[in-house]
Amino acid sequence: MPEAGILEARNSFSALIERVEKGEEITITRHGKAVAKIVPTDPPRDVEKARAAVAAIREMRKKVKPDPDGLTIRDYIEMGRRY
């Protein structure tokens, strides 16, 4: 984890914030001891992981057999609204 002294953090705060926005965590030190940590508010998004999940869902849908009665999801939703 990258570290920055207080003076360095004060002088380059904007640059540190840009690094944090990209997902880094930065430790602020005073006399070599950690005193604070700057962390992103939201975890970084893993685009490749999301794409893999979508691909897995699409593969699963190919393997799932259609409803034996020939009903669609929309049909089941409409039936549920009637009762």
N, CA, C and O atoms as a Tinker XYZ file with bonds, in Angstrom:
   332  protein
     1  N      0.857000   -1.164000    0.000000    73     2
     2  CA     0.000000    0.000000    0.000000    64     1     3
     3  C      0.908000    1.234000    0.000000    63     2     4     5
     4  O      1.819000    1.339000    0.821000    81     3
     5  N      0.657000    2.160000   -0.919000    73     3     6
     6  CA     1.485000    3.363000   -0.994000    64     5     7
     7  C      1.345000    4.229000    0.252000    63     6     8     9
     8  O      0.290000    4.278000    0.885000    81     7
     9  N      2.441000    4.912000    0.586000    73     7    10
    10  CA     2.429000    5.811000    1.729000    64     9    11
    11  C      2.815000    7.209000    1.276000    63    10    12    13
    12  O      3.525000    7.380000    0.285000    81    11
    13  N      2.343000    8.201000    2.009000    73    11    14
    14  CA     2.707000    9.583000    1.768000    64    13    15
    15  C      2.819000   10.280000    3.108000    63    14    16    17
    16  O      1.975000   10.100000    3.985000    81    15
    17  N      3.867000   11.077000    3.263000    73    15    18
    18  CA     4.013000   11.871000    4.469000    64    17    19
    19  C      3.002000   13.013000    4.460000    63    18    20    21
    20  O      2.434000   13.343000    3.419000    81    19
    21  N      2.783000   13.611000    5.624000    73    19    22
    22  CA     1.796000   14.679000    5.726000    64    21    23
    23  C      2.134000   15.840000    4.797000    63    22    24    25
    24  O      1.248000   16.355000    4.115000    81    23
    25  N      3.387000   16.260000    4.755000    73    23    26
    26  CA     3.776000   17.384000    3.901000    64    25    27
    27  C      3.540000   17.039000    2.432000    63    26    28    29
    28  O      3.003000   17.848000    1.676000    81    27
    29  N      3.942000   15.842000    2.037000    73    27    30
    30  CA     3.718000   15.406000    0.653000    64    29    31
    31  C      2.222000   15.347000    0.345000    63    30    32    33
    32  O      1.793000   15.767000   -0.730000    81    31
    33  N      1.438000   14.835000    1.272000    73    31    34
    34  CA    -0.017000   14.732000    1.063000    64    33    35
    35  C     -0.636000   16.118000    0.913000    63    34    36    37
    36  O     -1.522000   16.321000    0.084000    81    35
    37  N     -0.169000   17.060000    1.711000    73    35    38
    38  CA    -0.695000   18.418000    1.625000    64    37    39
    39  C     -0.355000   19.053000    0.283000    63    38    40    41
    40  O     -1.187000   19.733000   -0.318000    81    39
    41  N      0.859000   18.831000   -0.181000    73    39    42
    42  CA     1.304000   19.450000   -1.424000    64    41    43
    43  C      0.743000   18.782000   -2.676000    63    42    44    45
    44  O      0.641000   19.420000   -3.723000    81    43
    45  N      0.386000   17.526000   -2.578000    73    43    46
    46  CA    -0.101000   16.813000   -3.772000    64    45    47
    47  C     -1.439000   16.124000   -3.501000    63    46    48    49
    48  O     -1.674000   15.003000   -3.953000    81    47
    49  N     -2.301000   16.802000   -2.766000    73    47    50
    50  CA    -3.580000   16.209000   -2.372000    64    49    51
    51  C     -4.424000   15.821000   -3.579000    63    50    52    53
    52  O     -5.011000   14.739000   -3.590000    81    51
    53  N     -4.499000   16.673000   -4.590000    73    51    54
    54  CA    -5.303000   16.376000   -5.784000    64    53    55
    55  C     -4.819000   15.108000   -6.472000    63    54    56    57
    56  O     -5.623000   14.276000   -6.893000    81    55
    57  N     -3.502000   14.965000   -6.585000    73    55    58
    58  CA    -2.944000   13.766000   -7.228000    64    57    59
    59  C     -3.263000   12.518000   -6.409000    63    58    60    61
    60  O     -3.566000   11.464000   -6.968000    81    59
    61  N     -3.196000   12.640000   -5.085000    73    59    62
    62  CA    -3.527000   11.490000   -4.229000    64    61    63
    63  C     -4.997000   11.106000   -4.392000    63    62    64    65
    64  O     -5.327000    9.922000   -4.454000    81    63
    65  N     -5.872000   12.098000   -4.460000    73    63    66
    66  CA    -7.307000   11.823000   -4.622000    64    65    67
    67  C     -7.567000   11.132000   -5.958000    63    66    68    69
    68  O     -8.395000   10.225000   -6.032000    81    67
    69  N     -6.874000   11.548000   -7.003000    73    67    70
    70  CA    -7.035000   10.885000   -8.308000    64    69    71
    71  C     -6.630000    9.422000   -8.229000    63    70    72    73
    72  O     -7.285000    8.564000   -8.823000    81    71
    73  N     -5.560000    9.128000   -7.504000    73    71    74
    74  CA    -5.140000    7.731000   -7.341000    64    73    75
    75  C     -6.171000    6.935000   -6.555000    63    74    76    77
    76  O     -6.434000    5.774000   -6.867000    81    75
    77  N     -6.753000    7.555000   -5.538000    73    75    78
    78  CA    -7.769000    6.887000   -4.732000    64    77    79
    79  C     -9.012000    6.621000   -5.578000    63    78    80    81
    80  O     -9.642000    5.572000   -5.439000    81    79
    81  N     -9.366000    7.556000   -6.447000    73    79    82
    82  CA   -10.527000    7.360000   -7.323000    64    81    83
    83  C    -10.336000    6.148000   -8.225000    63    82    84    85
    84  O    -11.314000    5.520000   -8.629000    81    83
    85  N     -9.104000    5.816000   -8.542000    73    83    86
    86  CA    -8.813000    4.662000   -9.393000    64    85    87
    87  C     -8.767000    3.360000   -8.592000    63    86    88    89
    88  O     -8.548000    2.290000   -9.161000    81    87
    89  N     -8.974000    3.446000   -7.265000    73    87    90
    90  CA    -9.066000    2.236000   -6.462000    64    89    91
    91  C     -7.932000    2.020000   -5.481000    63    90    92    93
    92  O     -7.977000    1.060000   -4.711000    81    91
    93  N     -6.919000    2.868000   -5.475000    73    91    94
    94  CA    -5.797000    2.696000   -4.548000    64    93    95
    95  C     -6.187000    3.129000   -3.142000    63    94    96    97
    96  O     -7.079000    3.956000   -2.956000    81    95
    97  N     -5.513000    2.565000   -2.168000    73    95    98
    98  CA    -5.621000    3.016000   -0.782000    64    97    99
    99  C     -4.275000    3.624000   -0.419000    63    98   100   101
   100  O     -3.233000    3.024000   -0.683000    81    99
   101  N     -4.286000    4.797000    0.176000    73    99   102
   102  CA    -3.041000    5.498000    0.489000    64   101   103
   103  C     -2.989000    5.765000    1.980000    63   102   104   105
   104  O     -3.948000    6.262000    2.571000    81   103
   105  N     -1.854000    5.426000    2.584000    73   103   106
   106  CA    -1.646000    5.644000    4.002000    64   105   107
   107  C     -0.880000    6.954000    4.190000    63   106   108   109
   108  O      0.139000    7.183000    3.539000    81   107
   109  N     -1.369000    7.797000    5.070000    73   107   110
   110  CA    -0.705000    9.052000    5.410000    64   109   111
   111  C      0.116000    8.803000    6.671000    63   110   112   113
   112  O     -0.381000    8.251000    7.653000    81   111
   113  N      1.386000    9.220000    6.625000    73   111   114
   114  CA     2.273000    8.967000    7.759000    64   113   115
   115  C      2.771000   10.271000    8.366000    63   114   116   117
   116  O      2.846000   11.301000    7.696000    81   115
   117  N      3.106000   10.203000    9.643000    73   115   118
   118  CA     3.772000   11.302000   10.350000    64   117   119
   119  C      4.979000   10.687000   11.052000    63   118   120   121
   120  O      4.843000    9.797000   11.892000    81   119
   121  N      6.142000   11.173000   10.694000    73   119   122
   122  CA     7.398000   10.657000   11.253000    64   121   123
   123  C      7.502000    9.143000   11.071000    63   122   124   125
   124  O      7.991000    8.434000   11.950000    81   123
   125  N      7.031000    8.653000    9.905000    73   123   126
   126  CA     7.151000    7.237000    9.579000    64   125   127
   127  C      6.068000    6.336000   10.146000    63   126   128   129
   128  O      6.052000    5.139000    9.859000    81   127
   129  N      5.163000    6.886000   10.945000    73   127   130
   130  CA     4.087000    6.078000   11.535000    64   129   131
   131  C      2.767000    6.417000   10.844000    63   130   132   133
   132  O      2.470000    7.585000   10.593000    81   131
   133  N      1.991000    5.398000   10.544000    73   131   134
   134  CA     0.693000    5.587000    9.887000    64   133   135
   135  C     -0.257000    6.320000   10.822000    63   134   136   137
   136  O     -0.421000    5.937000   11.980000    81   135
   137  N     -0.884000    7.386000   10.309000    73   135   138
   138  CA    -1.838000    8.139000   11.118000    64   137   139
   139  C     -3.215000    8.218000   10.464000    63   138   140   141
   140  O     -4.207000    8.485000   11.142000    81   139
   141  N     -3.284000    7.989000    9.156000    73   139   142
   142  CA    -4.572000    8.059000    8.462000    64   141   143
   143  C     -4.490000    7.233000    7.191000    63   142   144   145
   144  O     -3.408000    6.901000    6.705000    81   143
   145  N     -5.662000    6.911000    6.669000    73   143   146
   146  CA    -5.733000    6.157000    5.422000    64   145   147
   147  C     -6.810000    6.789000    4.550000    63   146   148   149
   148  O     -7.911000    7.075000    5.021000    81   147
   149  N     -6.485000    7.007000    3.272000    73   147   150
   150  CA    -7.466000    7.510000    2.312000    64   149   151
   151  C     -7.884000    6.315000    1.470000    63   150   152   153
   152  O     -7.050000    5.675000    0.830000    81   151
   153  N     -9.180000    6.016000    1.473000    73   151   154
   154  CA    -9.693000    4.858000    0.741000    64   153   155
   155  C    -10.854000    5.289000   -0.149000    63   154   156   157
   156  O    -11.536000    6.267000    0.160000    81   155
   157  N    -11.090000    4.573000   -1.250000    73   155   158
   158  CA   -12.239000    4.909000   -2.099000    64   157   159
   159  C    -13.551000    4.609000   -1.372000    63   158   160   161
   160  O    -13.631000    3.684000   -0.564000    81   159
   161  N    -14.573000    5.406000   -1.675000    73   159   162
   162  CA   -15.869000    5.186000   -1.032000    64   161   163
   163  C    -16.576000    3.980000   -1.627000    63   162   164   165
   164  O    -17.284000    3.272000   -0.912000    81   163
   165  N    -16.402000    3.731000   -2.916000    73   163   166
   166  CA   -17.004000    2.590000   -3.580000    64   165   167
   167  C    -15.901000    1.666000   -4.068000    63   166   168   169
   168  O    -14.880000    2.134000   -4.572000    81   167
   169  N    -16.092000    0.364000   -3.926000    73   167   170
   170  CA   -15.070000   -0.543000   -4.440000    64   169   171
   171  C    -14.998000   -0.440000   -5.964000    63   170   172   173
   172  O    -16.011000   -0.186000   -6.615000    81   171
   173  N    -13.817000   -0.632000   -6.531000    73   171   174
   174  CA   -13.705000   -0.562000   -7.991000    64   173   175
   175  C    -14.517000   -1.669000   -8.651000    63   174   176   177
   176  O    -14.640000   -2.766000   -8.108000    81   175
   177  N    -15.058000   -1.383000   -9.799000    73   175   178
   178  CA   -15.863000   -2.374000  -10.520000    64   177   179
   179  C    -14.956000   -3.267000  -11.341000    63   178   180   181
   180  O    -14.038000   -2.799000  -12.014000    81   179
   181  N    -15.224000   -4.542000  -11.276000    73   179   182
   182  CA   -14.461000   -5.508000  -12.046000    64   181   183
   183  C    -15.271000   -5.850000  -13.294000    63   182   184   185
   184  O    -16.164000   -6.696000  -13.253000    81   183
   185  N    -14.952000   -5.190000  -14.395000    73   183   186
   186  CA   -15.716000   -5.345000  -15.627000    64   185   187
   187  C    -15.611000   -6.773000  -16.155000    63   186   188   189
   188  O    -16.601000   -7.341000  -16.617000    81   187
   189  N    -14.431000   -7.345000  -16.088000    73   187   190
   190  CA   -14.254000   -8.710000  -16.593000    64   189   191
   191  C    -15.080000   -9.714000  -15.792000    63   190   192   193
   192  O    -15.640000  -10.652000  -16.358000    81   191
   193  N    -15.155000   -9.520000  -14.496000    73   191   194
   194  CA   -15.963000  -10.414000  -13.655000    64   193   195
   195  C    -17.441000  -10.303000  -14.026000    63   194   196   197
   196  O    -18.153000  -11.306000  -14.076000    81   195
   197  N    -17.892000   -9.081000  -14.285000    73   195   198
   198  CA   -19.294000   -8.877000  -14.682000    64   197   199
   199  C    -19.573000   -9.526000  -16.032000    63   198   200   201
   200  O    -20.616000  -10.154000  -16.216000    81   199
   201  N    -18.658000   -9.381000  -16.964000    73   199   202
   202  CA   -18.837000  -10.007000  -18.278000    64   201   203
   203  C    -18.880000  -11.523000  -18.175000    63   202   204   205
   204  O    -19.661000  -12.175000  -18.868000    81   203
   205  N    -18.044000  -12.084000  -17.311000    73   203   206
   206  CA   -18.041000  -13.532000  -17.116000    64   205   207
   207  C    -19.365000  -13.999000  -16.519000    63   206   208   209
   208  O    -19.876000  -15.056000  -16.888000    81   207
   209  N    -19.921000  -13.214000  -15.598000    73   207   210
   210  CA   -21.203000  -13.569000  -14.988000    64   209   211
   211  C    -22.315000  -13.546000  -16.030000    63   210   212   213
   212  O    -23.166000  -14.435000  -16.049000    81   211
   213  N    -22.313000  -12.545000  -16.888000    73   211   214
   214  CA   -23.330000  -12.458000  -17.939000    64   213   215
   215  C    -23.211000  -13.642000  -18.891000    63   214   216   217
   216  O    -24.219000  -14.228000  -19.287000    81   215
   217  N    -21.982000  -13.994000  -19.257000    73   215   218
   218  CA   -21.769000  -15.139000  -20.151000    64   217   219
   219  C    -22.262000  -16.426000  -19.500000    63   218   220   221
   220  O    -22.862000  -17.266000  -20.170000    81   219
   221  N    -22.012000  -16.591000  -18.192000    73   219   222
   222  CA   -22.464000  -17.793000  -17.486000    64   221   223
   223  C    -23.990000  -17.858000  -17.453000    63   222   224   225
   224  O    -24.568000  -18.934000  -17.604000    81   223
   225  N    -24.639000  -16.724000  -17.257000    73   223   226
   226  CA   -26.109000  -16.692000  -17.246000    64   225   227
   227  C    -26.653000  -17.067000  -18.618000    63   226   228   229
   228  O    -27.621000  -17.820000  -18.723000    81   227
   229  N    -26.032000  -16.542000  -19.665000    73   227   230
   230  CA   -26.497000  -16.859000  -21.018000    64   229   231
   231  C    -26.321000  -18.346000  -21.330000    63   230   232   233
   232  O    -27.185000  -18.948000  -21.967000    81   231
   233  N    -25.225000  -18.935000  -20.893000    73   231   234
   234  CA   -25.011000  -20.374000  -21.093000    64   233   235
   235  C    -26.049000  -21.186000  -20.331000    63   234   236   237
   236  O    -26.571000  -22.174000  -20.847000    81   235
   237  N    -26.347000  -20.774000  -19.111000    73   235   238
   238  CA   -27.340000  -21.485000  -18.305000    64   237   239
   239  C    -28.713000  -21.429000  -18.975000    63   238   240   241
   240  O    -29.449000  -22.415000  -18.982000    81   239
   241  N    -29.048000  -20.267000  -19.537000    73   239   242
   242  CA   -30.355000  -20.127000  -20.191000    64   241   243
   243  C    -30.477000  -21.047000  -21.398000    63   242   244   245
   244  O    -31.579000  -21.487000  -21.727000    81   243
   245  N    -29.366000  -21.344000  -22.060000    73   243   246
   246  CA   -29.397000  -22.262000  -23.202000    64   245   247
   247  C    -29.711000  -23.684000  -22.745000    63   246   248   249
   248  O    -30.339000  -24.455000  -23.471000    81   247
   249  N    -29.266000  -24.025000  -21.531000    73   247   250
   250  CA   -29.435000  -25.379000  -21.019000    64   249   251
   251  C    -30.796000  -25.597000  -20.358000    63   250   252   253
   252  O    -31.272000  -26.730000  -20.293000    81   251
   253  N    -31.416000  -24.548000  -19.877000    73   251   254
   254  CA   -32.707000  -24.665000  -19.188000    64   253   255
   255  C    -33.787000  -24.927000  -20.232000    63   254   256   257
   256  O    -33.895000  -24.213000  -21.229000    81   255
   257  N    -34.579000  -25.957000  -19.986000    73   255   258
   258  CA   -35.638000  -26.318000  -20.935000    64   257   259
   259  C    -36.823000  -25.378000  -20.789000    63   258   260   261
   260  O    -37.112000  -24.900000  -19.692000    81   259
   261  N    -37.508000  -25.115000  -21.895000    73   259   262
   262  CA   -38.692000  -24.259000  -21.800000    64   261   263
   263  C    -39.781000  -24.908000  -20.949000    63   262   264   265
   264  O    -39.760000  -26.113000  -20.699000    81   263
   265  N    -40.705000  -24.105000  -20.524000    73   263   266
   266  CA   -41.814000  -24.568000  -19.705000    64   265   267
   267  C    -42.604000  -25.627000  -20.483000    63   266   268   269
   268  O    -42.911000  -25.416000  -21.657000    81   267
   269  N    -42.942000  -26.771000  -19.848000    73   267   270
   270  CA   -43.674000  -27.824000  -20.560000    64   269   271
   271  C    -45.054000  -27.383000  -21.038000    63   270   272   273
   272  O    -45.575000  -27.927000  -22.012000    81   271
   273  N    -45.646000  -26.406000  -20.363000    73   271   274
   274  CA   -46.967000  -25.920000  -20.771000    64   273   275
   275  C    -46.872000  -24.843000  -21.843000    63   274   276   277
   276  O    -47.893000  -24.380000  -22.351000    81   275
   277  N    -45.667000  -24.448000  -22.187000    73   275   278
   278  CA   -45.488000  -23.421000  -23.200000    64   277   279
   279  C    -45.716000  -22.010000  -22.695000    63   278   280   281
   280  O    -45.861000  -21.080000  -23.488000    81   279
   281  N    -45.747000  -21.845000  -21.380000    73   279   282
   282  CA   -45.978000  -20.518000  -20.813000    64   281   283
   283  C    -44.660000  -19.754000  -20.686000    63   282   284   285
   284  O    -43.601000  -20.338000  -20.456000    81   283
   285  N    -44.753000  -18.457000  -20.841000    73   283   286
   286  CA   -43.579000  -17.609000  -20.680000    64   285   287
   287  C    -43.583000  -17.000000  -19.284000    63   286   288   289
   288  O    -44.554000  -17.129000  -18.539000    81   287
   289  N    -42.505000  -16.348000  -18.948000    73   287   290
   290  CA   -42.430000  -15.661000  -17.661000    64   289   291
   291  C    -43.528000  -14.599000  -17.582000    63   290   292   293
   292  O    -44.157000  -14.423000  -16.539000    81   291
   293  N    -43.749000  -13.904000  -18.680000    73   291   294
   294  CA   -44.789000  -12.875000  -18.727000    64   293   295
   295  C    -46.155000  -13.484000  -18.411000    63   294   296   297
   296  O    -46.957000  -12.873000  -17.705000    81   295
   297  N    -46.427000  -14.707000  -18.938000    73   295   298
   298  CA   -47.697000  -15.374000  -18.654000    64   297   299
   299  C    -47.850000  -15.636000  -17.155000    63   298   300   301
   300  O    -48.922000  -15.422000  -16.588000    81   299
   301  N    -46.771000  -16.100000  -16.520000    73   299   302
   302  CA   -46.833000  -16.371000  -15.091000    64   301   303
   303  C    -47.028000  -15.077000  -14.281000    63   302   304   305
   304  O    -47.725000  -15.077000  -13.266000    81   303
   305  N    -46.419000  -13.996000  -14.727000    73   303   306
   306  CA   -46.599000  -12.713000  -14.041000    64   305   307
   307  C    -48.053000  -12.285000  -14.139000    63   306   308   309
   308  O    -48.643000  -11.859000  -13.146000    81   307
   309  N    -48.632000  -12.392000  -15.317000    73   307   310
   310  CA   -50.025000  -11.997000  -15.492000    64   309   311
   311  C    -50.957000  -12.883000  -14.664000    63   310   312   313
   312  O    -51.925000  -12.393000  -14.084000    81   311
   313  N    -50.664000  -14.200000  -14.608000    73   311   314
   314  CA   -51.495000  -15.088000  -13.785000    64   313   315
   315  C    -51.405000  -14.687000  -12.315000    63   314   316   317
   316  O    -52.408000  -14.718000  -11.602000    81   315
   317  N    -50.227000  -14.317000  -11.865000    73   315   318
   318  CA   -50.049000  -13.905000  -10.484000    64   317   319
   319  C    -50.818000  -12.634000  -10.167000    63   318   320   321
   320  O    -51.277000  -12.453000   -9.039000    81   319
   321  N    -50.960000  -11.772000  -11.126000    73   319   322
   322  CA   -51.700000  -10.514000  -10.895000    64   321   323
   323  C    -53.190000  -10.749000  -10.778000    63   322   324   325
   324  O    -53.899000   -9.960000  -10.154000    81   323
   325  N    -53.667000  -11.820000  -11.369000    73   323   326
   326  CA   -55.116000  -12.089000  -11.346000    64   325   327
   327  C    -55.552000  -12.650000  -10.004000    63   326   328   329
   328  O    -56.720000  -12.522000   -9.638000    81   327
   329  N    -54.649000  -13.265000   -9.268000    73   327   330
   330  CA   -55.056000  -13.950000   -8.027000    64   329   331
   331  C    -54.647000  -13.183000   -6.806000    63   330   332
   332  O    -54.912000  -13.619000   -5.686000    81   331
